[in-house]
Amino acid sequence: MADEGEYVSPTEATKLVRPRHGATSIRAFADAGMLRVAYTAGGHRRIERASIDDLNAWIAMRPGPEKQAAREALIRKNLGQAGGTAERDS
């Protein structure tokens, strides 16, 4: 599992989500609360790597009521930790 507090760009996240999704889908997951996101001073999204592990686990689940409940729990978890800024050197 990735360290909490480690952030990647949406483009980098496309390489970590399985099965692979494009940057547009990653941004949509983030906007829906399925990924924990922080914003740089310049307004760019940075996605917490640990939340990508959580999303991968959700994607791997079989469709059904358990998956829907897991989605709702994931969103509650991520939105409860929203509101930070990611510091980047570049």
VMD Tcl script that builds the backbone (N, CA, C; Angstrom):
set m [mol new atoms 270]
animate dup $m
set s [atomselect $m all]
$s set {name element resname resid chain x y z} {
  {N N MET 1 A 0.837 -1.178 0.000}
  {CA C MET 1 A 0.000 0.000 0.000}
  {C C MET 1 A 0.882 1.242 0.000}
  {N N ALA 2 A 0.462 2.267 -0.695}
  {CA C ALA 2 A 1.236 3.498 -0.790}
  {C C ALA 2 A 1.167 4.279 0.520}
  {N N ASP 3 A 2.172 5.115 0.736}
  {CA C ASP 3 A 2.191 5.951 1.925}
  {C C ASP 3 A 1.154 7.046 1.801}
  {N N GLU 4 A 0.433 7.300 2.922}
  {CA C GLU 4 A -0.490 8.422 2.912}
  {C C GLU 4 A 0.330 9.691 2.836}
  {N N GLY 5 A -0.179 10.670 2.135}
  {CA C GLY 5 A 0.527 11.923 1.984}
  {C C GLY 5 A 1.375 11.996 0.725}
  {N N GLU 6 A 1.539 10.886 0.014}
  {CA C GLU 6 A 2.274 10.893 -1.248}
  {C C GLU 6 A 1.273 11.165 -2.361}
  {N N TYR 7 A 1.542 12.179 -3.169}
  {CA C TYR 7 A 0.597 12.603 -4.196}
  {C C TYR 7 A 1.177 12.455 -5.595}
  {N N VAL 8 A 0.288 12.194 -6.555}
  {CA C VAL 8 A 0.674 12.086 -7.969}
  {C C VAL 8 A -0.292 12.919 -8.805}
  {N N SER 9 A 0.123 13.251 -10.008}
  {CA C SER 9 A -0.744 13.978 -10.936}
  {C C SER 9 A -1.776 13.015 -11.525}
  {N N PRO 10 A -2.866 13.547 -12.098}
  {CA C PRO 10 A -3.831 12.661 -12.767}
  {C C PRO 10 A -3.186 11.815 -13.865}
  {N N THR 11 A -2.227 12.354 -14.588}
  {CA C THR 11 A -1.549 11.588 -15.632}
  {C C THR 11 A -0.764 10.431 -15.037}
  {N N GLU 12 A -0.064 10.684 -13.928}
  {CA C GLU 12 A 0.667 9.606 -13.256}
  {C C GLU 12 A -0.302 8.564 -12.699}
  {N N ALA 13 A -1.462 9.019 -12.227}
  {CA C ALA 13 A -2.457 8.107 -11.662}
  {C C ALA 13 A -2.981 7.130 -12.715}
  {N N THR 14 A -3.000 7.532 -13.990}
  {CA C THR 14 A -3.498 6.633 -15.039}
  {C C THR 14 A -2.678 5.349 -15.095}
  {N N LYS 15 A -1.418 5.426 -14.704}
  {CA C LYS 15 A -0.539 4.253 -14.738}
  {C C LYS 15 A -0.728 3.348 -13.521}
  {N N LEU 16 A -1.411 3.850 -12.488}
  {CA C LEU 16 A -1.561 3.115 -11.240}
  {C C LEU 16 A -2.944 2.489 -11.068}
  {N N VAL 17 A -3.938 3.008 -11.777}
  {CA C VAL 17 A -5.295 2.476 -11.664}
  {C C VAL 17 A -5.419 1.269 -12.578}
  {N N ARG 18 A -5.990 0.178 -12.046}
  {CA C ARG 18 A -6.170 -1.065 -12.798}
  {C C ARG 18 A -7.633 -1.454 -12.838}
  {N N PRO 19 A -8.218 -1.781 -13.981}
  {CA C PRO 19 A -7.585 -1.653 -15.294}
  {C C PRO 19 A -7.339 -0.185 -15.605}
  {N N ARG 20 A -6.477 0.041 -16.545}
  {CA C ARG 20 A -6.035 1.395 -16.837}
  {C C ARG 20 A -7.185 2.287 -17.291}
  {N N HIS 21 A -7.211 3.509 -16.773}
  {CA C HIS 21 A -8.186 4.517 -17.154}
  {C C HIS 21 A -7.417 5.747 -17.622}
  {N N GLY 22 A -8.039 6.541 -18.487}
  {CA C GLY 22 A -7.415 7.766 -18.963}
  {C C GLY 22 A -7.482 8.878 -17.931}
  {N N ALA 23 A -6.751 9.958 -18.188}
  {CA C ALA 23 A -6.707 11.094 -17.264}
  {C C ALA 23 A -8.091 11.713 -17.070}
  {N N THR 24 A -8.915 11.717 -18.106}
  {CA C THR 24 A -10.269 12.261 -17.977}
  {C C THR 24 A -11.082 11.445 -16.985}
  {N N SER 25 A -10.970 10.124 -17.032}
  {CA C SER 25 A -11.677 9.265 -16.077}
  {C C SER 25 A -11.140 9.471 -14.663}
  {N N ILE 26 A -9.837 9.649 -14.541}
  {CA C ILE 26 A -9.242 9.875 -13.224}
  {C C ILE 26 A -9.789 11.169 -12.632}
  {N N ARG 27 A -9.868 12.211 -13.441}
  {CA C ARG 27 A -10.420 13.471 -12.956}
  {C C ARG 27 A -11.888 13.308 -12.568}
  {N N ALA 28 A -12.635 12.519 -13.334}
  {CA C ALA 28 A -14.044 12.266 -13.012}
  {C C ALA 28 A -14.164 11.503 -11.686}
  {N N PHE 29 A -13.319 10.494 -11.466}
  {CA C PHE 29 A -13.315 9.778 -10.183}
  {C C PHE 29 A -13.015 10.764 -9.041}
  {N N ALA 30 A -12.047 11.644 -9.258}
  {CA C ALA 30 A -11.677 12.621 -8.231}
  {C C ALA 30 A -12.843 13.569 -7.951}
  {N N ASP 31 A -13.476 14.071 -9.001}
  {CA C ASP 31 A -14.598 14.999 -8.837}
  {C C ASP 31 A -15.787 14.337 -8.145}
  {N N ALA 32 A -15.936 13.021 -8.337}
  {CA C ALA 32 A -17.034 12.276 -7.708}
  {C C ALA 32 A -16.722 11.905 -6.258}
  {N N GLY 33 A -15.503 12.175 -5.799}
  {CA C GLY 33 A -15.130 11.841 -4.434}
  {C C GLY 33 A -14.553 10.450 -4.268}
  {N N MET 34 A -14.267 9.776 -5.382}
  {CA C MET 34 A -13.732 8.419 -5.319}
  {C C MET 34 A -12.222 8.397 -5.072}
  {N N LEU 35 A -11.569 9.538 -5.193}
  {CA C LEU 35 A -10.129 9.675 -4.925}
  {C C LEU 35 A -9.913 10.884 -4.018}
  {N N ARG 36 A -8.944 10.785 -3.110}
  {CA C ARG 36 A -8.585 11.925 -2.266}
  {C C ARG 36 A -7.694 12.855 -3.084}
  {N N VAL 37 A -8.075 14.113 -3.108}
  {CA C VAL 37 A -7.399 15.091 -3.954}
  {C C VAL 37 A -6.982 16.295 -3.126}
  {N N ALA 38 A -5.830 16.820 -3.446}
  {CA C ALA 38 A -5.375 18.106 -2.929}
  {C C ALA 38 A -5.033 18.954 -4.149}
  {N N TYR 39 A -4.995 20.233 -3.960}
  {CA C TYR 39 A -4.688 21.134 -5.060}
  {C C TYR 39 A -3.424 21.910 -4.765}
  {N N THR 40 A -2.620 22.094 -5.793}
  {CA C THR 40 A -1.403 22.887 -5.656}
  {C C THR 40 A -1.792 24.362 -5.615}
  {N N ALA 41 A -0.838 25.201 -5.296}
  {CA C ALA 41 A -1.084 26.643 -5.286}
  {C C ALA 41 A -1.534 27.125 -6.668}
  {N N GLY 42 A -1.106 26.430 -7.712}
  {CA C GLY 42 A -1.493 26.782 -9.075}
  {C C GLY 42 A -2.833 26.205 -9.497}
  {N N GLY 43 A -3.500 25.465 -8.607}
  {CA C GLY 43 A -4.827 24.929 -8.896}
  {C C GLY 43 A -4.840 23.562 -9.558}
  {N N HIS 44 A -3.693 22.901 -9.622}
  {CA C HIS 44 A -3.632 21.579 -10.243}
  {C C HIS 44 A -3.965 20.503 -9.224}
  {N N ARG 45 A -4.674 19.463 -9.688}
  {CA C ARG 45 A -5.016 18.341 -8.811}
  {C C ARG 45 A -3.793 17.483 -8.537}
  {N N ARG 46 A -3.711 16.999 -7.313}
  {CA C ARG 46 A -2.754 15.970 -6.942}
  {C C ARG 46 A -3.557 14.920 -6.194}
  {N N ILE 47 A -3.366 13.668 -6.574}
  {CA C ILE 47 A -4.153 12.561 -6.047}
  {C C ILE 47 A -3.307 11.759 -5.075}
  {N N GLU 48 A -3.867 11.493 -3.896}
  {CA C GLU 48 A -3.146 10.717 -2.894}
  {C C GLU 48 A -3.027 9.271 -3.371}
  {N N ARG 49 A -1.803 8.758 -3.366}
  {CA C ARG 49 A -1.569 7.394 -3.878}
  {C C ARG 49 A -2.339 6.343 -3.100}
  {N N ALA 50 A -2.466 6.505 -1.798}
  {CA C ALA 50 A -3.195 5.519 -0.994}
  {C C ALA 50 A -4.651 5.420 -1.451}
  {N N SER 51 A -5.229 6.516 -1.911}
  {CA C SER 51 A -6.619 6.469 -2.371}
  {C C SER 51 A -6.741 5.715 -3.697}
  {N N ILE 52 A -5.652 5.648 -4.457}
  {CA C ILE 52 A -5.666 4.861 -5.697}
  {C C ILE 52 A -5.769 3.376 -5.361}
  {N N ASP 53 A -5.092 2.950 -4.299}
  {CA C ASP 53 A -5.221 1.557 -3.846}
  {C C ASP 53 A -6.673 1.252 -3.474}
  {N N ASP 54 A -7.312 2.188 -2.764}
  {CA C ASP 54 A -8.717 2.010 -2.380}
  {C C ASP 54 A -9.606 1.927 -3.617}
  {N N LEU 55 A -9.353 2.778 -4.609}
  {CA C LEU 55 A -10.144 2.761 -5.838}
  {C C LEU 55 A -9.945 1.443 -6.585}
  {N N ASN 56 A -8.699 0.970 -6.657}
  {CA C ASN 56 A -8.438 -0.309 -7.324}
  {C C ASN 56 A -9.197 -1.447 -6.662}
  {N N ALA 57 A -9.265 -1.444 -5.338}
  {CA C ALA 57 A -10.015 -2.485 -4.625}
  {C C ALA 57 A -11.496 -2.402 -4.971}
  {N N TRP 58 A -12.026 -1.179 -5.067}
  {CA C TRP 58 A -13.435 -1.003 -5.418}
  {C C TRP 58 A -13.696 -1.463 -6.859}
  {N N ILE 59 A -12.818 -1.095 -7.786}
  {CA C ILE 59 A -12.981 -1.487 -9.189}
  {C C ILE 59 A -13.002 -3.012 -9.319}
  {N N ALA 60 A -12.204 -3.701 -8.522}
  {CA C ALA 60 A -12.098 -5.162 -8.604}
  {C C ALA 60 A -13.315 -5.893 -8.036}
  {N N MET 61 A -14.156 -5.189 -7.306}
  {CA C MET 61 A -15.326 -5.838 -6.695}
  {C C MET 61 A -16.343 -6.231 -7.754}
  {N N ARG 62 A -17.076 -7.308 -7.476}
  {CA C ARG 62 A -18.165 -7.726 -8.363}
  {C C ARG 62 A -19.330 -6.758 -8.199}
  {N N PRO 63 A -20.065 -6.495 -9.275}
  {CA C PRO 63 A -21.234 -5.616 -9.175}
  {C C PRO 63 A -22.251 -6.175 -8.177}
  {N N GLY 64 A -22.938 -5.285 -7.508}
  {CA C GLY 64 A -23.965 -5.698 -6.570}
  {C C GLY 64 A -24.090 -4.704 -5.436}
  {N N PRO 65 A -24.942 -5.034 -4.469}
  {CA C PRO 65 A -25.175 -4.103 -3.363}
  {C C PRO 65 A -23.923 -3.825 -2.535}
  {N N GLU 66 A -23.054 -4.825 -2.400}
  {CA C GLU 66 A -21.827 -4.613 -1.634}
  {C C GLU 66 A -20.936 -3.571 -2.308}
  {N N LYS 67 A -20.875 -3.616 -3.637}
  {CA C LYS 67 A -20.047 -2.653 -4.367}
  {C C LYS 67 A -20.626 -1.247 -4.223}
  {N N GLN 68 A -21.942 -1.123 -4.273}
  {CA C GLN 68 A -22.571 0.188 -4.099}
  {C C GLN 68 A -22.294 0.727 -2.697}
  {N N ALA 69 A -22.418 -0.132 -1.684}
  {CA C ALA 69 A -22.139 0.291 -0.314}
  {C C ALA 69 A -20.671 0.688 -0.158}
  {N N ALA 70 A -19.780 -0.055 -0.797}
  {CA C ALA 70 A -18.354 0.258 -0.737}
  {C C ALA 70 A -18.063 1.593 -1.414}
  {N N ARG 71 A -18.774 1.879 -2.502}
  {CA C ARG 71 A -18.605 3.161 -3.205}
  {C C ARG 71 A -18.998 4.313 -2.297}
  {N N GLU 72 A -20.131 4.176 -1.645}
  {CA C GLU 72 A -20.606 5.229 -0.752}
  {C C GLU 72 A -19.642 5.431 0.417}
  {N N ALA 73 A -19.118 4.331 0.957}
  {CA C ALA 73 A -18.149 4.427 2.053}
  {C C ALA 73 A -16.852 5.090 1.581}
  {N N LEU 74 A -16.423 4.765 0.382}
  {CA C LEU 74 A -15.210 5.353 -0.188}
  {C C LEU 74 A -15.372 6.862 -0.355}
  {N N ILE 75 A -16.519 7.274 -0.855}
  {CA C ILE 75 A -16.774 8.706 -1.039}
  {C C ILE 75 A -16.799 9.415 0.308}
  {N N ARG 76 A -17.480 8.827 1.299}
  {CA C ARG 76 A -17.517 9.443 2.635}
  {C C ARG 76 A -16.099 9.578 3.201}
  {N N LYS 77 A -15.304 8.538 3.035}
  {CA C LYS 77 A -13.923 8.559 3.535}
  {C C LYS 77 A -13.109 9.659 2.860}
  {N N ASN 78 A -13.216 9.739 1.545}
  {CA C ASN 78 A -12.410 10.705 0.797}
  {C C ASN 78 A -12.865 12.137 1.015}
  {N N LEU 79 A -14.149 12.369 1.059}
  {CA C LEU 79 A -14.635 13.734 1.243}
  {C C LEU 79 A -14.394 14.220 2.663}
  {N N GLY 80 A -14.305 13.289 3.598}
  {CA C GLY 80 A -13.997 13.664 4.971}
  {C C GLY 80 A -12.558 14.120 5.145}
  {N N GLN 81 A -11.696 13.783 4.174}
  {CA C GLN 81 A -10.279 14.164 4.241}
  {C C GLN 81 A -9.937 15.222 3.208}
  {N N ALA 82 A -10.938 15.848 2.608}
  {CA C ALA 82 A -10.697 16.846 1.564}
  {C C ALA 82 A -10.260 18.177 2.191}
  {N N GLY 83 A -9.670 19.022 1.361}
  {CA C GLY 83 A -9.391 20.377 1.781}
  {C C GLY 83 A -7.932 20.695 2.013}
  {N N GLY 84 A -7.018 19.835 1.607}
  {CA C GLY 84 A -5.593 20.121 1.791}
  {C C GLY 84 A -4.978 20.687 0.542}
  {N N THR 85 A -3.707 20.999 0.639}
  {CA C THR 85 A -2.941 21.386 -0.546}
  {C C THR 85 A -1.719 20.508 -0.598}
  {N N ALA 86 A -1.382 20.101 -1.774}
  {CA C ALA 86 A -0.180 19.272 -1.957}
  {C C ALA 86 A 0.979 20.194 -2.261}
  {N N GLU 87 A 2.082 19.963 -1.597}
  {CA C GLU 87 A 3.267 20.746 -1.881}
  {C C GLU 87 A 4.100 20.026 -2.906}
  {N N ARG 88 A 4.510 20.739 -3.931}
  {CA C ARG 88 A 5.304 20.160 -4.998}
  {C C ARG 88 A 6.533 21.030 -5.219}
  {N N ASP 89 A 7.644 20.407 -5.532}
  {CA C ASP 89 A 8.868 21.150 -5.797}
  {C C ASP 89 A 8.917 21.697 -7.206}
  {N N SER 90 A 8.183 21.076 -8.130}
  {CA C SER 90 A 8.283 21.518 -9.522}
  {C C SER 90 A 7.138 22.387 -9.931}
}
mol reanalyze $m
mol bondsrecalc $m
mol representation Tube
mol addrep $m
